[in-house]
């Protein structure tokens, strides 16, 4: 599988080597400010603002990336939650913040470039926050317009 993804990994790595503009700080609306305590104000990044709905997901996700030696790697992780801007996953090994990755999950029909924003030890596993290079607005808009049928 890694050989198949090599062209995408090379392309993805070139994208993240270039300087990306810093995300603009998201200012909450006045009504939202009133609902937040001072210590709960949004962080600098859009993903950190927490003004995006996070959906719990529990599915396999493949992360494709280059290790520090330049070797192509893949890591199978478990998705925890998903928003337009990112994905939280649980992994068996740590990934360095700033590392560009290609996210692939068949269950959610997503292939996207992302960057590791944080990695936190959680017991014997690691919780890894991934920020998508481009928000998944198209997927979320389609879900809002055509919600999945409820199961009996």
PECORUR-V939065 format. One record per pair of residues at least 6 apart in sequence whose ideal C-beta (glycine too) atoms are under 6 Angstrom apart, sorted by the first residue. I is the first residue (numbers start at 1). GAP is how many residues later the second one is. Records with the same first field share a line. If there is no record, write none. Layout:
I = GAP / GAP
This chain:
2 = 70 / 72
5 = 59
6 = 66
8 = 94
9 = 55 / 63
12 = 88 / 90 / 101
13 = 53 / 87
16 = 84
23 = 22 / 23
25 = 19
26 = 16 / 20 / 23
42 = 7
46 = 39
47 = 38 / 39 / 84
52 = 31 / 32 / 33
54 = 27 / 29
55 = 27
56 = 25
57 = 22 / 25
59 = 20 / 48
61 = 16 / 18 / 28 / 44
62 = 12 / 14 / 42
63 = 12 / 14 / 38
64 = 10 / 38
65 = 8 / 34 / 36
67 = 6
77 = 12 / 14
78 = 12
79 = 10
80 = 8 / 10
81 = 7
84 = 51 / 52 / 53 / 56
85 = 47 / 50
86 = 44 / 45 / 46
87 = 43
88 = 41
89 = 39
90 = 35 / 37
91 = 35 / 37
94 = 25 / 32
95 = 21 / 24 / 33
97 = 19 / 21
99 = 17
100 = 15
101 = 13
103 = 9 / 11
104 = 7
112 = 20
113 = 20
114 = 16 / 18
115 = 16
117 = 12 / 14
118 = 11
119 = 7 / 9
120 = 7
